[in-house]
Amino acid sequence: MRHFLNLTDAGADGIAAMLADAIDRKAARAGWPKGKVDADAPLAGHALAMVFEKNSTRTRVSFDMAIRQLGGSSIVMDAGTMQLGRGESVADTARVLSGYADAIMIRTDDHAKVEEMAHYASVPVINGLTDASHPCQIMADLLTIIESGKALPGLKVAWLGDGNNVLASIVEASALMQFDVVAACPQGFQLEEQAIARASGRARVVASPQEAVEGADIVVTDTWISMGQAHAETKLAALAPYQVDAALMARAKPDAKFLHCLPAHRGEEVTPEVIDGPQSLIWAEAENRLHAQKAVLRWVFGQIG
């Protein structure tokens, strides 16, 4: 049974195999209608159950289109309209869905829910997002970086802002794919020390945004107020000095690229001139959720890696 709850579930070889598959399949579809099934339809007859306890645009649409392009079908459920939202346990939900679908993708809050789903499911489970990690997003980010012409080993990735789930998965990826992460996070909003420790010396946290971006190949940020959080003025005030603007980007390498997993709040974590400027790869990054997740689906079914 292959679950994809964190990047380490696949390991460096698995991630490399998925990225290669995503690149090949994306190229093979160039110019095709989005709804056309891949020529080999590798997941024909397979059904993916998707459970959403958090709002979603990119995860919902990209996974739905991913399974369709691979020849399969999807069942999309919001927790509020299923028994999970009325107190049925995650364990019972996992057992039931395993009888209806060939794989389960869940987007939720507590990471323990994803782990419980995987424990009781008899089909592969994919983490579509939790408060602790966002591995599918990072697969798309790595694909986007490679497409921009940059090799992952030895890369310097700068993170600005909140020490959240996206940063946790970037740090996890750094140890696996041998690149470096320097994260600038304000006091009180830093990534947990044990997450940094697991990066095998590839990641560190600094207080200065300028230090983080100095000589960076990739500059990344994320929204400061995540889903389910109150619009805390104190948090916004603490993060204000970490806004990615043109002056900060100028400290990175001249060919540095900007990433943001979206949704974005222009004027908060990033200025319009950066996110909508020539160094920004956000639209390719968003589209690559589709191509990366096709590879994730094939990996959990044992077709690659």
N, C-alpha and C positions, 0 to 999 in steps of 0.2 A: 504494500500500500504506500503510494507516494502522496504525502500532503505537502502543501506549499504554504506554511504558516510564517516562515521567516526565510531570509536568503540562505542561511546556513543549511536549511533542509536540502537545498540543491547543491551547495558547495561550489567551489570555483569552476570545476569542470562542467557541472550542470548549468551554471549561469552562462559560461562561454558557449556551450552547445545551444542554449536557448537564444542567445543573441545572434549567433550565426544563422539559426533557423529563421529568426525574425527578419534578418536582412535579406535572406534568399527569398522568402515568401512575399515580402513586401515588393521586391524587385519584379517577381514573377507576375504580380497583379497590376503593374503600372498601366494606367489608362483604362482599367476595367471599371464597370459600375460597382459601387460599394456592395450591392446586394448579391453579386454573382459569387457562386461557390467556387472555391479553389479547384483547380483541375483534378487533383487527386482525391479531394473530399475525404481527408484522413480520419475525420470523426463522424462520418456518415452513420446515422442511427443513434448517436449518443445525445443524451439530454443533460443539460446543466441547470440545476436549481440554484437560483440566486435569492438570497435573503438580505434585506436591507433594513437595518435598525437606525441608519443614518441617511440623511439626504444624499443624493448623488446625481451627477450628470455624467462625468467622464467614466467612472467605474461601471455604471449601469449600461450606458450605451456601448462602450468599448467591449465589455464582456458579451453583451447580447450579440453584437455584430461579429465578434471573434468566433463564437461557437457556430453562428450561421455560416460564416465564410468557410469554416472547416467542415461544413456539411451536416452539422448537428442542429439541435433546437434548444430553446431556453424556456424556463418557467420563472417568471419574475414575481417576487413576493415582498411586500412591505410588512414589517413585523406587526404594525397596527391593524392589519387586515387578516392576520393569521392567528392561530391559537398561541403562538409564542408570545404575542403581545397581550394575551389574557392570562398568562401565568403558566402555560405549559413549559416544562423544563427544556433546556437546550439538549439534554441527553435524549429525551423522548422525540424531540423534533428531528434530531440527527438520525435516529432509528427509522422514523417514518419516511423522511426524505430519501434515505438510502434505498428504500423499496420502490421509489418512483423515478429516481434520476441516477445518472451514472457518475455525477460529481456535484459537489456543493460549493458555492462561493458565498461567503458571508461578510458583510460590512457592518461592523458593530463598534461598541465602545471598549468594554473590558476585554483584554487579550485572553483572559481565562475562558471566556465564552468560546473563542475559536479553538482553543486547546481542548475544551470539553466536547465540542462538536466533532473534532477529529478523533477523539478517544472513542466515542460511541458510534460514529459513522462506519459503515462498511464500504464506503466509496471515498475517493479522494476529496479532501477539503482544501479550499484556497482562501487565504486571508485577503479580502478585498480592502481592508483597512481596520485597524484597531487603534486605541489610544497609545499603544506601545510601539507599533511598527506599521510600515506601509510598503511591503516588499514589491508589490506590483508596480507602484509608481517608480521605484528606483530602477526596476528593469527597463522601463520606458526611458528614464533619464540616461542610463548607461548606453542604451541604443542610440539615443540622440547625440550623445557625446561622440560615440564612434562614427556616426554619420557625418559629424562636423569635421572629421579628419584627424581627431586626436586619439592616441592610444591610451588605454587606461593605466598601465603600469607607469608609475612615476609622476602621474598627474597631480597637480595641486588644486583641490576643490575648497573654495571658501564659502562658509555658511554665515549668514547674517540674521540674527533675530532670536526667536524662541527655540529653546532646546526641546523640540517636539518629536512626534513619531516619525516624521520624514527624515529629520536629522539622525535619529536612531538607526534607521535603515541605511542611510548613506554611510554612517560610521561602520555598520556591519559589513557593507559592501567593500569598504576601503581595505579591510584586512583580507578579504577573499580575493580581491582583484588587484591588490598591491598599488593603490594610490593613496595620497595623503589628504587629510581633511583638517582644516583649521577653522574652528567655529568661534565666532564672536557672539557671545550671549551675555546679557546683563545679569547681575547678581539676582538670584531668586528665580531665574528662568533658564538655568543651565541644564544640560543633559546630565543624567545620573552618572556618577563616577564609574560605576561598574560597567556601563555601556562603553565608556571611553576605554576602560581597562581591557575589554574584550577585543579592541581593535589592534592589539599587539604592537603598540607604539605608532600606529599609522594616523592617529587622531589626537588632537589636543584642543582645549578650550582656552580662549584668550578674552580679555575684556575689551580690547581695542578693535573696532571695525577696520581701521586703517592697517593694523598689523595683519589681520586675517586676510585681507584682499591683496596685500603686497605680493606681486608676482604670481597671482593666481591664474590658472588656466580656465577655471569655471567658477562663476559666482552664482550662488543659489540663495533664495529666500523663500518665505512662505507667509501666508496670512498670519497676522498676529493674534487674532481672536478666532479660535477654532470652533467647530460645531459643538453646541451644548454649553459653551462658556458665555458668561455674562459679558457685555461690552464694558469691560473694566477700564476705567480711565487711568487707574494707577498702572496697569499693565502697558497701556499705550504710551504713557509718559516714560516708563522705564525703557521701552523699546525704541522710542523716537530717535535717539542718536544712531540707531543701527539701520536706518533707512538707506536703501541702495539708491544713490543718485549718481549723476554723471561724474562728480568729483571723486567719489569712491571707486567707480568703475575705472577711472583713469589710472588708479594705482595698480590695477591688475595688468596682465600682459596685454599688449596692443591687440592681439587676436583672441582675447578672452571672450567667452560666451556667457550669456545670462540665462538661467533657468528658473522657472517658478511653476509649481504643480497646479496652480489655479484652484479655486477662484482667487482673483487678485483684487486688492483694494488700492487703486492708484492714489498716490498722495499719502499713504500710510507706510507700508513696508517697502514700497518702490515708487519712484517717480515715473510719470508717463514717458519722459524722454528716454528712460532706460528700457522699460518693459516693451515699449513700442518702437524702440530704436533698432539699428542695424545689428547690434550684438545679441539681440534677444532671439532665442530659439523656442519660445513658448508654444507656438502653434505646431511646429514639428513635434515637440515634446508631447503635446496633447494627443496628436494623431498617433504617435508611437505607443500610446497605451493600448490601442487595438492590436498592433503588430506584435508587441511584447507579450500581450496576454494570450494571443494565439499560440505562441511558443510555450507559455506556462501551461496552457491546457494540454498541449501535446506532451509536455514533460510529465505531468501528473499521470497521464495515461501510458507512460512508458514508451512513447514513440520516438523520443530523442533523449540524448544524454545517458 
